[in-house]
Amino acid sequence: MPTHLKRYQQANHLHFLTFSCYQRLPYLREPDACTVFESVLERVRKRHQFKVVGYVVMPEHVHLLVSEPELESLSQTVKLLKQETSRRLKAGREHFWHTRYYDFNVFSGGKEIEKLRYIHRNPSTRGLVAGPEDWPWSSYRHYLTGIPGTVEIDSWWTEQIRKRVSWTYAGFCGA
């Protein structure tokens, strides 16, 4: 693995991130572990003010498609996310996460769609489920139905909800 990776952060791009459990062991195979990861992701998202465009929690790794955080660097935010989930899920293990993570800058709408498809199809490609709709620990169901989950997803659905709330508020205030 390269020791001097060049990361292009603070460039206002989306980032496709991948990080793995220590030695790619399936520490996230249990539903409770996936639920903990989702709840920590949502808390860190709110605290560091970044957008989650897509995600999937796999048994031994995680994929995220996120914006750059407003309050911290992306690397510090990923470090915090990994630390908080590790504290809750480590259960006597010496290590929970592999120390590094993969970061790919997403420059275009086409690449964003490509990465979302990859994220959502990952469980079915691996043979864990028949289709992406059958894997509960991803943003796929939100894109399919618009129903909010544990993690707020920045999508067309979310934008429409925000517009409705803003129209309702404006009407209520007489604006």
N, C-alpha and C positions, 0 to 999 in steps of 0.2 A: 504494500500500500504506500502511495506517495506520502512523504513527510511534510512537504511544503505545498499544500493545496492552496490555490488562489481562489478566494471566494469573492464574488461580486455582490456585496451587500450595500445597503444604503443607496440603492440605485432605483428605488421605487418599482421593483419588479415583483412578480409572483415567484415563489420558490417551491420547487418540487423537492421534498426532503424524504430521506429514508434513513432510519436508524434501526439497529438490530439489538436483540437481547444478547447478552454475553455468550460468546461461542455459538451464536444462533440457536440457543436452546429454547424450547417452546414455553417460555415463562408466561406467555399471554394466551395459553390454550384454554384456560378456564373462563367461563362467562363473567365471573366476578372480577377477574383481572382486567378484562376488556372494559367492563363498566367503570372500574376505578380509573383506567386510563382516560376514558371519555370525560369523566367528571373533572379530572385534573386538567385536561386539555381545555375544557370550557372555563375553568377558573383562571388559568394562565392567559387564555385569550382575552378575557375581560380585563384582567389586571394590566397586561402589557399592550392592550389595544391593537390587536391585529385581526385580520380576516382569515377565516378558514373557508376556502373554496371547496375543498374536498379532503377526505381522509379514509383510511381503512386500517383497522387493527388486525393484524395477522398473528398466528400463534407465536412466531419468533421475530417479527419485525413490524414496523409501522411505516406507512406512507402518508405524507401530508402535502397538500397544495395550499400554501398560505401567503399572505402579504407580509411585508416587513413591519415589524412592531413599531408603534409610535413612541413607546417609552423606553425601550432598551434595544440593543442590537439583536439581530436574529440569533446569533451564536449564544448570547447570554440567555435569551428566551428559551432556546432549545435545551440549554444546560439546566435551567430551572425546571422545565417540563420533565426532563429525565430524572433530576434529583427528587422532585416531589413524587413522581410515580414510583421511583426506586424505594423511597422511604416507606411508602404504603404497601409495596408488593415484595420487597426483598426477602422477607421471611427467613432470616438466618443465612441467606446466601452471601458470599463475600462480594459478588458483583451481580448487578441486574442487567445493565446496559453495556454494550460495547462502547468504548469511549468516543469513537469518531461518528460522524454522520455524513451522508451524501447530500449535496446541495446542487441543484440544477436550476439556473435562472430561466424563467419562462417569459419570453419576449413577445409572443404573439398569441392571438386568439386561437389560431390553429393548434399551436403547441399546448395551450391550456386544455383544449378539448382532448387532444391526444393523451395528456397526462391524466385527466379525469377518467377517461375510458380505461386506461391502464390500472389506475387505482381501483375502480369499481369492478373490473373484471378479474382482478387478482385472485379472489377466493374461488371463483369457478374455474379459472385457468389452472389453478393448483389442485382442482378436484375435491375441494372441501365442501362445496355445495353445487347444485345443478345450475343455478343462475345467480347473478348479483343480488337480486331481490331477496334471496334466501339467507344472506349474510347480514346479521343485525348490527355489526360493528363497523359501519361505513356510512358515508353520506349518500349512498345510492338511493335509499328509500326517500330521503328528502327531495332529491331531484325527480323521482318518480311521482311523488304525491304532493309535495309542498308542505307536508306535515313536519313541524319542528321536532327535533330530537334533543338529546342531551347537549350536543354541541351546536351552537348557532352557525349555520352555513350561509355564506355570502353568495346568494344565487338570485335568479330572476324572481323566484317565489318570495324570497325575503324582501327584495326591493319593492314588490307589489304590496306586501303587508305594511312596510314602512310608509309608502305613499298613502294607503288607506288611513293609517293612524294619523298621519299629518293632515289629511283632508278632514278627518273627523274632528281633530283638535282645532283646526282653523275654523270649521263651521260652528263648533261649540263656543269658541271665543269671539265669534262675530267678525273674524278677520276677512 
